[in-house]
Amino acid sequence: MTWLDMHNRLGSASVYGIVAVILVGGALSACSAGGDRPQDAQGIPRTPEGRPDFTGVWAGPGFAHTGEPTDSATVRRYTESNMAPFTPGGQALLNRPHTGNVRLDDPTAVCLPNGLTRQIPSPYAQQWIQTPGQLVILYEYMHFFRVIPFGPPNRAHEPIAEPTYMGDSIAWWDGDTLVIDTIGLNEWLLDAYHPEDGGSRWHSDQIHVMEHIRFTDATNASYDVTIDDPAIFQAPWVERWQMQRKPTWKIFEFVCDDNDRCRGGNCIDSDVQKSSTQ
């Protein structure tokens, strides 16, 4: 079954979706991708409080956004021309050479997390569950999730005990724009960029990520990601993406270990790779 076939059929909600409903504290009605939610004159769904309602399953930046039940997945990367100038030594921190150790060259090949900045544009569905007090985002890829509390703009984060792959996120509203502010990220992969020499691109543990999401019509939203990493770049810079709501899509189960061809760092060919050489 192809990836697109999966998303053109109806599937049962995964256990992670059930956990998320518990997390949002009785917000079962908010999990609907469509339904009876109020809409404004543009057809943009609104909460009873009048806020834009992002609840639903979305094709994130890693899709072509066809406007149809099926879509074309693509691996999106951050654009070099958008990046700010490097700090002294910053380019070496961003561009890591090939080491021959798959745990460093591409940790996801051994089922390690891809991290927030790579998760955002991944070519997998994501489900958003919005309540007045928080936003839950479920990523199909590796089933990572974020529980993001709403509150006053530009407020301080709670103390962070240690950095993590997805960081500490808080959110607020700037008019009709949803703003998500994240710090506390591990030094990790920036994206899925791998040049011919097998290297990779990384961010530092000083990175600060800002996401600005705004409906452009009833089913589409702009998705701007601001990267502020003072260890690597002299100034913040912005990658401008989009996402599209898919009312018929469901989040499917994803078990990385079921397809781990690089266990212990020793990679073997997939069935497709084997057949292509026969």
C-alpha positions in Angstrom: 0.0 0.0 0.0 1.4 3.4 -0.9 1.6 6.3 1.4 -1.1 8.2 -0.5 -3.4 5.2 -0.6 -3.3 5.1 3.2 -4.4 8.7 3.4 -7.2 8.3 0.9 -9.0 5.7 3.0 -10.7 5.8 6.3 -8.7 4.4 9.2 -9.2 4.0 12.9 -7.6 6.5 15.3 -4.4 5.3 16.8 -3.8 4.9 20.5 -1.9 8.2 20.4 -5.0 10.0 19.3 -6.8 8.5 22.2 -4.1 9.6 24.6 -4.3 13.1 23.2 -8.0 13.3 23.8 -7.3 12.4 27.4 -4.6 15.1 27.5 -6.9 17.8 26.5 -9.3 17.0 29.3 -12.6 16.1 27.8 -12.2 17.9 24.5 -13.6 15.1 22.5 -15.8 17.3 20.4 -12.8 19.4 19.4 -11.2 16.4 17.6 -13.6 16.6 14.7 -11.9 17.6 11.4 -15.1 19.3 10.3 -18.6 19.2 11.7 -20.6 21.9 13.3 -17.9 24.4 14.2 -18.8 28.1 13.6 -17.4 29.6 10.4 -16.8 33.2 9.4 -17.6 34.8 6.1 -14.5 33.2 4.5 -15.5 29.8 5.7 -12.7 29.8 8.3 -13.6 27.7 11.3 -13.9 29.6 14.6 -14.1 28.6 18.2 -17.0 29.8 20.4 -14.5 32.4 21.6 -14.0 33.7 18.1 -10.5 32.3 17.6 -9.5 30.5 14.4 -9.9 26.8 15.0 -7.0 24.7 13.7 -8.5 21.4 14.9 -8.2 18.8 12.2 -5.7 16.6 10.3 -3.3 18.6 8.2 -0.9 18.0 5.3 2.0 20.0 6.6 4.8 21.7 4.6 6.0 18.4 3.3 3.1 18.1 0.8 2.2 19.7 -2.6 -1.3 20.7 -1.2 -3.5 19.6 -4.1 -6.8 20.5 -2.5 -7.9 16.9 -3.2 -8.3 13.9 -0.8 -4.9 12.6 -2.0 -1.7 14.6 -2.0 1.9 14.3 -3.0 4.5 14.0 -0.3 7.9 15.6 -0.7 10.9 16.1 1.6 11.2 19.8 2.2 14.4 21.4 3.5 15.3 24.9 4.8 16.4 27.1 1.9 20.0 28.3 2.0 19.1 31.6 0.4 16.8 32.4 3.3 19.5 31.8 5.9 21.2 34.7 7.7 25.0 35.2 7.5 27.0 32.9 9.6 28.7 33.8 12.8 32.5 33.0 13.0 32.6 29.2 13.1 28.8 29.0 12.4 29.1 27.3 9.1 31.1 24.4 10.6 28.4 24.0 13.3 25.6 23.9 10.6 27.3 21.7 8.0 28.6 18.5 9.5 30.8 16.2 7.5 30.1 12.5 6.8 31.4 10.4 9.7 30.5 6.9 8.6 28.5 6.6 11.9 24.8 6.4 11.0 23.8 7.6 14.5 25.5 10.9 13.6 25.0 11.1 9.9 21.3 10.4 10.0 20.0 9.3 13.5 16.5 8.7 12.2 18.0 5.7 10.3 18.3 3.9 13.6 14.9 5.2 14.8 16.2 8.1 16.9 13.9 11.2 16.9 14.1 13.7 14.0 13.6 16.7 16.3 11.3 19.7 16.0 12.9 21.6 13.1 12.9 18.4 10.9 9.5 17.3 12.1 7.7 20.4 11.0 8.3 19.8 7.2 8.2 16.0 7.3 6.0 14.4 4.6 3.6 12.8 7.1 0.2 13.9 8.3 -0.3 15.8 11.6 -3.4 16.1 13.7 -4.1 19.3 15.6 -6.5 19.4 18.6 -7.2 22.9 19.9 -9.0 23.8 23.1 -9.2 27.2 24.8 -6.3 26.3 27.1 -3.9 24.3 24.9 -3.0 23.0 21.5 -2.0 19.3 21.0 -0.2 18.4 17.8 0.2 14.7 16.9 2.8 13.9 14.3 2.2 10.6 12.4 6.0 10.3 11.8 7.4 8.5 14.9 4.2 9.5 16.8 5.8 12.5 18.4 3.5 14.9 20.1 3.4 18.5 21.5 1.2 19.8 24.3 1.4 23.6 24.0 -0.3 25.8 26.5 -2.0 29.1 25.5 -1.3 32.2 27.5 -0.2 35.9 27.4 2.0 36.9 24.5 5.8 36.9 24.9 5.7 35.4 28.4 8.6 33.6 29.9 8.9 29.8 29.6 8.9 27.7 32.7 12.3 26.6 33.9 13.8 23.9 31.7 15.5 21.1 33.4 17.3 19.8 30.3 16.9 20.1 26.5 14.8 17.7 24.6 14.1 16.7 20.9 10.9 18.7 20.7 11.7 21.5 23.2 9.4 23.5 25.4 6.6 25.2 23.5 4.2 27.9 24.5 1.5 29.7 22.4 -0.5 32.8 22.1 -2.6 34.7 19.7 -1.6 37.8 17.7 -5.0 38.7 16.2 -5.9 35.7 14.0 -2.3 34.5 13.9 -1.3 31.5 16.1 2.2 32.0 17.5 4.2 29.1 18.9 7.5 29.8 20.7 9.9 27.0 21.4 13.2 26.8 23.3 15.0 24.1 25.1 16.0 22.0 22.1 18.8 19.5 21.9 21.7 20.2 19.5 20.3 18.1 16.7 19.5 17.8 13.0 18.1 20.9 11.3 16.4 19.1 8.4 16.7 16.1 6.0 19.4 17.7 3.9 22.2 15.3 3.0 24.7 16.4 0.3 26.5 14.0 -2.0 29.3 13.6 0.5 26.8 12.2 3.0 27.0 15.0 5.5 24.1 16.7 7.4 22.9 20.0 8.7 22.5 20.7 12.4 21.3 23.4 14.8 22.8 24.2 18.2 21.2 23.9 21.6 20.8 27.7 21.6 18.2 27.7 18.9 14.9 29.5 19.4 12.1 28.6 17.0 9.0 30.7 16.3 6.0 29.4 14.3 3.4 31.8 12.9 0.3 30.1 11.5 -2.6 31.9 9.9 -5.6 30.7 7.8 -5.4 32.0 4.2 -8.8 30.5 3.3 -11.1 27.8 4.7 -8.7 24.9 4.2 -5.2 26.5 3.8 -2.9 28.2 6.2 0.5 30.0 5.9 3.2 28.5 8.1 6.2 30.7 8.8 9.1 29.3 10.8 11.6 31.7 12.2 15.0 30.2 13.2 17.1 32.2 15.7 20.3 30.3 16.4 22.9 32.7 17.7 25.6 30.1 17.8 25.3 29.7 14.0 23.6 32.7 12.5 24.1 36.4 13.0 20.4 37.1 12.9 17.0 35.3 12.8 15.7 34.2 9.4 12.3 32.9 8.2 11.2 29.9 6.1 7.8 30.5 4.6 5.7 27.4 4.1 2.0 26.4 3.9 -0.2 23.6 5.2 -3.6 22.3 4.1 -6.4 20.7 6.1 -7.5 17.2 4.9 -11.0 16.4 6.3 -10.8 12.7 5.2 -7.4 11.9 6.5 -6.6 9.9 9.7 -3.4 9.5 11.6 -2.0 6.0 11.0 0.2 3.9 13.2 4.0 4.4 12.7 6.4 1.9 14.2 9.9 2.7 13.2 11.4 -0.5 14.6 9.3 -2.5 12.2 11.3 -1.1 9.3 14.6 -0.6 11.0 17.2 -1.6 8.4 20.1 0.0 10.3 19.9 -1.7 13.7 23.2 -1.2 15.5 24.4 1.1 12.6 24.6 -1.8 10.1 22.3 -0.9 7.3 20.9 -3.4 4.8 19.1 -2.8 1.5 15.3 -2.5 1.6 13.1 -4.8 -0.6 12.8 -2.0 -3.1 16.5 -1.5 -3.3 17.1 -5.2 -3.7 14.6 -5.5 -6.5 16.1 -2.4 -8.3 19.5 -4.2 -8.6 18.1 -7.5 -9.8 
